[in-house]
């Protein structure tokens, strides 16, 4: 890591590289949003309260507070599922839960609502909602380049999660690590 650059510059470079690797357009407001999200979570803790409870509270809030809470739910879901996906291997909820919650929160924000019309990030929220899983993978690429390598135990836990859930996301994660899950209960390749 280049210590002479700011955290925003560092993540801008990393997000740009990840978007290029995925063959996605660069230079958008969504890219800027992702950079700011990563920089912000580098300096703040993640709220511990379950996302479903936070979503219920948001839907019962005033329009202004609902917007703030939905954005926080979407941001937390994206950050955790993308940057800290491996930590979810040992949790009762998996990445798919975070993808569903985050996509729903951003979708609600993109639709707008009473009290927050004319949101400058409306198109960004729409992009994040409709391509949530893709942006999770972009953040995973950033995480892989900036974090320690997976241990054999991490790969084994990931494979065990795939055996339990047959999650497409977990299958793609395994494939990215060079492990091809068997299609019909056969042996690992």
N, C-alpha and C positions, 0 to 999 in steps of 0.2 A: 504494500500500500504506500502510495506516495504521500508522505506527511506534509508536503508543501502545498497540497491542494485542500480545498474545503470538502466537507462530507458531501455536499451537494454535487460538486464537481466529480468526486470519486464515484458516486452512484449514477451520475449522468453518463459517465463513461461506461460503467458496468451495464446499465440498462440499455444503452445504445448497442453495445456488443451483443447482448442477449437478444434484442429485437432483430439485429442483423442475422444472428444464427438461426432464428426462427423464420427469417424471410419476411418480416413484418415492416410496414412503413414506419419511418422515424420522423422526429421533429414535430410531433403533434402535442396538443394540450394533454392528451392522455399520457404521453411519455413524461412530460413535465410533472403531471400529477403523481406518477409512479416514483419519480426521483424524490419529490417532496415527501411522499409517504415513507419511503425508506429512511430518509434523513431524519424525519420526525420521530420514527420509532427507535432510531438510534439513541435518542435522548429522553424517551419517556417509557414508563412501564406499560405493560399490557394489562388491561382490566381483567380481573379474575372471574367476575360474575358470568355465568353461562349465557351464551348468545341468545338462546331461546327466551330466557327471562328478560334480557335486555330488549329483545324485539317486542315482547308483550308490553313492556313499559313504554317503549317508543310509540307504539300504536295508540296508547292511551294518553299521550302527552299533547300539549298545545302544538299547533303547527310549527312554530319556530323551534321548539325543543325537539319535536319529532325529527325534523330535518337534521339537527345536530346529532341526535342519537343514531339515526339511520346511517349517517355518514360514518360515525365511529364504528358501527357494527360492520359496515362494508369494508372499511379500512382495516379493522382488526382481522376480519376473516381473510382478506387478501394477504395481509402481511404474515399471519400465522401459517396459513395453508401454503404460501409460496416460500417464505424465507425459513420457516421452522417446521416444515412438513415432517421431517424425520422425528421430531419430538412427539408427533401425534401417533407414532407407531405403538407406543406404550399406554395410550389413553383409550377410554371407553368410546369416545367419538373419533371419527376419522376425518380425513381430508374432505371427503364427499359432503359431510355435514357442514364444514366451513364454506365449501363452495356453494352449497345450496343457500345458506344463510346470507353470505356476502352478496351473491347474485340477486337474491330477493331484496336486500336492503338497497343496493344500487338501482335496481329496477324501479323500486318505489320512488327513489329520488329522481330518476330520469323522467318519470311520469309527472313529477311536480305535484303540487297540491296547494291548498289554500294557505296562504302565508309565505310561500316561497317561489312564486312565479318569477320568471326572468333570471333564474340562477345561471351565472356564467359557466358553471360546471355541468349544466344539464346534459350537453352532448357527451361530455367525458363520462358521466354516470351511465348514460345509455351504452356507450362503448364498453365500459367495464362490466355492465350487467350482461350484455349479449356475448361477450368474449371472456367471461370471468376465468374459466378453466385455462384458456390460452395465456392470460396474464399471470395466473398462478405458475404456469410453467416458466414464464419469463423470469419471475422472481426466484424460482427454484434454480435457474441457471446462474443468476447472480449469486445466490447463496452458495452454490457448489463451488464457484470460483473464489469466493471470499472466506469460506469456512474450511474446516479440516475435512479430510477425506473420510468416507464411510468405512467403518470397520467391518470385518466379516460378520460380527454379531449384528450390526445394523442391517446388513443385507439379509441375514437369516430372519430377523424380525420382520422385515419388509415382506419377505417371501411367505412367512407364516400369516401375515395380515392378508396377503393375496389369497392364500389357501382358504382362509375364513370367509372372505368377502367377495372374491373374484372381481374386485373393483378394477375398472379400466384404468383409472388413474394410477393405482398401485402397479398394475401390469406395465404401464408406460415407464414408471419410475424404475422398475426392475430392468426393463429393456435398456434404459439409459445407462444403467450400471453394468450392462453386459450379460444379464441373466434373462433368458427367454422362458417365461412360464409355459408349461405344457398346456396344449389346448384341450386334450381329452384325458386328463389324469395320468399322462405318461411321465417320463423322466424329464428332469431339468436338462436344458441344453446349454 
